[in-house]
Every structure is written in structure tokens, then in C-alpha cells.
Amino acid sequence: MLNLTMCRIIDLSLSYRRLCLIVLSFIIVYLQGCATTKRVPEAYQPISRHLEEDIERNEFAVAKGDDVIGRLAFITLEKGDTLPDIARHFSLGINGVSAANPGVDIWVPKAGERIMLPLSFILPDAPRKGIVINLAVMRLFQFKGDSGSLTVLTYPVGVGTEERPSPTGQMYVARKAVRPTWHVPASIARDHQKKGDPLPAEVLPGPQNPLGEYALYLSKSTYLMHGTNKPASIGLRATNGCIRLYPEDVKQLFEDTPVKTAVSIVNQPYLLGQRDGVVYLEVHTSPEDLDTAEFDKIYAKLRKIEKESGRTLDWSKVKKVLAEARGIPVPIFEIRQGSEKRVAEPIEVRHPDELYGRPGVPELKTNAWSVLAAEVREEIEAVRLAAIINHQGPPIPARVLSRGAGYRVVAGPFNNIGEAKDAIRRLKIDLEIDAKLIEPDMKK
């Protein structure tokens, strides 16, 4: 990742800081060719092994005066794992897992590779009541109780694209619905029409409904918090502005959230927080995507900490966290001498016997309809493509079959020719794959 020391700055005074950030925007393209590092920060070396069911994922107690919750963990991958499957099992978004583990292949990571689970979070800089969604982090925080006994429930989310961003500001839950009907907005209908994928005026509940099983309608018209039939999109900028959750998470949110609950949506890529006398910094944007206004807020807070403590911050740590942008809380400053000894140490997690929500791939039957998605020479490319197809929503089961000197990616089985042709249509629209129909061998 980018090394900020190349900017040759001594401190982060305003003029030097702005100069450095300008320089970074010019050299980032060059530096992207450099090898990334997977070195674990010294403050975060795991010390013990735990069963995965013992790991806190969604619910955390918030100690008075603290801004940091959770604990980082590590897991060793097994053959067939994908980062989206690991992310969903531990209630993380793919953005968080990928950023915390630069250089790891999302779809075909190596068996035996050890990755970080970013299960520690700095709370957004917002009132701790109702629901707060941080778009930059792609995470929702729901606060329960008061300052004397505060609990936070947190879930990863998918958010709006750059073309159709999610809104920010204050709103509330206007109403809720189980098995909602999706009334297709005109703008979305036009987009699908251009792609040759016409949509009906409304989509009834079922596997084709992108709202999933639960929806919470916001007071800002046309925006919702809802489930999804595309769970691999959680942790991505992939919606038309709505807030999208895993099916299991939106069910819990739905049950825990009364109508009229306040919802605050913010966009804070730089987060600063304290726990047990240690200051942590968490960064969710790379230097070339600098948010100047948000960065200036964090810089002012850091200078204030220096002034109030009467001690100098280790600015080299700050620069390193900004450069790496791994989306994890990193300790950068001890408010009290020796307080860094109380930094929550990461734990090693045993790999679960089965990853929750992992797409199943049924046995391919020669007497059923199937689809040839691709023929490639390299096995790893075939495995990658099969994994991507398996994680479409709704899922299209696919597997890799060897053939001569190459490999085939075959999707199916399908119950009839209509289902097979629908899969061909979706592969073309969603992945630009020109798939071919494979007729069943009725002799077998």
C-alpha cells in the first residue's frame, strides 16, 4: 500500500498536510504497482484460539466514555472458501474483509491462508440513539438503552452507487412490511429496459424480489432498509440508494425496530475513538479518494488531543493508517502512560464446519437441462467464474468440469428449458456471459 513517508513531511501542519495529499494524488498510480503487504500490525497479534460461535458479531456493550467496540480475529481459510462466504458467516461486508486483507483473492483465496476478521469498530460521530448508518463504513449501528447501560447492535449493509447514492441526514422509520411487494421506480425500469431486461410494474414477494422478506420504509420517500436476494452484494456500493442487509440481519433489525425510530445516515470515512485510555484511528478511504472536509475534522480532533494531553502524537502512525486504509481501528496514542497495554488483543478463530449461507451446488444430472457458461484453459479462472456465478442472486448453481486440456463452467441442473433460458438471460445481463444451452440426455 501507499507509504506516506515518500511525501517527505515532518509533521501534519496544515500547509505540509495539504501539499502531501496533493502529491499523493499524482503518485498513487505509480505506487499501485508496488507489492501490497499483509503484515499484521504489531499491536494486533492473536494470542488465543476460540470456537467461532463464541465470537461476538452483532451485539456489543458500550462502556461509558468508550467509542470502540468488538475485537479483531483471525481465521485460516480452507479449500473452497470465498471471502463473501467468510464475510456473511461473521456478519461482515465484503468491503471490510477485503480491505483488511489486501492482496487476498476474493473468489479463490489460497487454502491455508490466514486472514483478519475486522470485528472491531469505531462508533460513528453521531448521537447514540435509534439507528445510525455510516455509508463510508457500510455498516448500521442500532443503539439500545442509555449512557448508563448502552448496547449497540451492528450489521453490514450495501449502499447506493455513485450514480444513485444513498441519502444522508435525519429521518425515521415510517412503516414496516413483511414480504413486501416491490413497486419498480420508473428510473430503474428504464435502466433495465435499456439492458434488454424489462421489469413488471411490481414484483411480488418471492425469490425474484430484491427487497427480500422484510422492509423498513424511511420517512425520506422511496428509500428503504430491506433484505436482499443478492447477499454477496452486502458491503458494496450496489443499490439504487436503499440500505440493503443480509436476510438474517434484516429479520433481527425488523423485530427490534419500532415505527418512528430515528435514523441518522452519515458519511464518515475517518473515525477517531477511545477505549481504555487509548486513541484509535480507523480509515475507510484511500488517499486518492480523499474527503477533505472529513479529513480536516479528524486532523482538528488529533491536534486537540495533543493539546489537552500535553504530549506529542506519533504522527508516523497516523500517516501509516491513512496510507493503508484497512478499515480497522488501530491504536495511535496513549492518553495515559502504559494504557496501550490494555489494547484488546485479537484472537484466533477455529474454522466453522459449515459456513452459514454458503451457496449449495447440487449434483449435475445429465438428464436435466444445463448451461455452458464458459470454456477456459486455466483451472483457477474456471473456479473463479463458477464462484461468481454461484453468488448471483438468486443463486445460479455452477461447477467446474475438466475437459481435455481445459475446463468447462457448467450451470444447472434446471427443471425445465424455461429455467435454463432464464439463467442464460441473467448471465448475459448481469455478467456479460454468452452462455449456451445444454440439452438433457434422455437416454440416461
C-alpha positions, 0 to 999 in steps of 0.5 A, a space after each residue: 500500500 501507499 507509504 506516506 513517508 515518500 511525501 517527505 513531511 515532518 509533521 501534519 501542519 496544515 500547509 505540509 498536510 495539504 501539499 502531501 495529499 496533493 502529491 499523493 494524488 499524482 503518485 498513487 498510480 505509480 505506487 499501485 504497482 508496488 507489492 501490497 503487504 499483509 503484515 499484521 500490525 504489531 499491536 494486533 497479534 492473536 494470542 488465543 484460539 476460540 470456537 467461532 460461535 463464541 465470537 461476538 458479531 452483532 451485539 456489543 456493550 458500550 462502556 461509558 466514555 468508550 467509542 470502540 467496540 468488538 475485537 479483531 480475529 483471525 481465521 485460516 481459510 480452507 479449500 473452497 472458501 470465498 471471502 463473501 462466504 467468510 464475510 456473511 458467516 461473521 456478519 461482515 461486508 465484503 468491503 471490510 474483509 477485503 480491505 483488511 486483507 489486501 492482496 487476498 483473492 476474493 473468489 479463490 483465496 489460497 487454502 491455508 491462508 490466514 486472514 483478519 476478521 475486522 470485528 472491531 469498530 469505531 462508533 460513528 460521530 453521531 448521537 447514540 440513539 435509534 439507528 445510525 448508518 455510516 455509508 463510508 463504513 457500510 455498516 448500521 449501528 442500532 443503539 439500545 438503552 442509555 449512557 448508563 447501560 448502552 448496547 449497540 447492535 451492528 450489521 453490514 449493509 450495501 449502499 447506493 452507487 455513485 450514480 444513485 447514492 444513498 441519502 444522508 441526514 435525519 429521518 425515521 422509520 415510517 412503516 414496516 412490511 413483511 414480504 413486501 411487494 416491490 413497486 419498480 421506480 420508473 428510473 430503474 425500469 428504464 435502466 433495465 429496459 435499456 439492458 434488454 431486461 424489462 421489469 413488471 410494474 411490481 414484483 411480488 414477494 418471492 425469490 425474484 424480489 430484491 427487497 427480500 422478506 422484510 422492509 423498513 420504509 424511511 420517512 425520506 420517500 422511496 428509500 428503504 432498509 430491506 433484505 436482499 436476494 443478492 447477499 454477496 452484494 452486502 458491503 458494496 456500493 450496489 443499490 439504487 440508494 436503499 440500505 440493503 442487509 443480509 436476510 438474517 440481519 434484516 429479520 433481527 433489525 425488523 423485530 427490534 425496530 419500532 415505527 418512528 425510530 430515528 435514523 441518522 445516515 452519515 458519511 464518515 470515512 475517518 473515525 477517531 475513538 477511545 477505549 481504555 485510555 487509548 486513541 484509535 484511528 480507523 480509515 475507510 478511504 484511500 488517499 486518492 479518494 480523499 474527503 477533505 472536509 472529513 479529513 480536516 475534522 479528524 486532523 482538528 480532533 488529533 491536534 486537540 488531543 495533543 493539546 489537552 494531553 500535553 504530549 506529542 502524537 506519533 504522527 508516523 502512525 497516523 500517516 501509516 493508517 491513512 496510507 493503508 486504509 484497512 478499515 480497522 481501528 488501530 491504536 495511535 496514542 496513549 492518553 495515559 502512560 502504559 494504557 496501550 497495554 490494555 489494547 484488546 488483543 485479537 484472537 484466533 478463530 477455529 474454522 466453522 464446519 459449515 459456513 452459514 449461507 454458503 451457496 449449495 451446488 447440487 449434483 449435475 444430472 445429465 438428464 436435466 437441462 444445463 448451461 455452458 457458461 464458459 470454456 477456459 484453459 486455466 483451472 483457477 479462472 474456471 473456479 473463479 467464474 463458477 464462484 461468481 456465478 454461484 453468488 448471483 442472486 438468486 443463486 445460479 448453481 455452477 461447477 467446474 468440469 475438466 475437459 481435455 486440456 481445459 475446463 468447462 463452467 457448467 450451470 444447472 441442473 434446471 427443471 425445465 428449458 424455461 429455467 435454463 433460458 432464464 439463467 442464460 438471460 441473467 448471465 448475459 445481463 448481469 455478467 456479460 456471459 454468452 452462455 449456451 444451452 445444454 440439452 438433457 440426455 434422455 437416454 440416461 
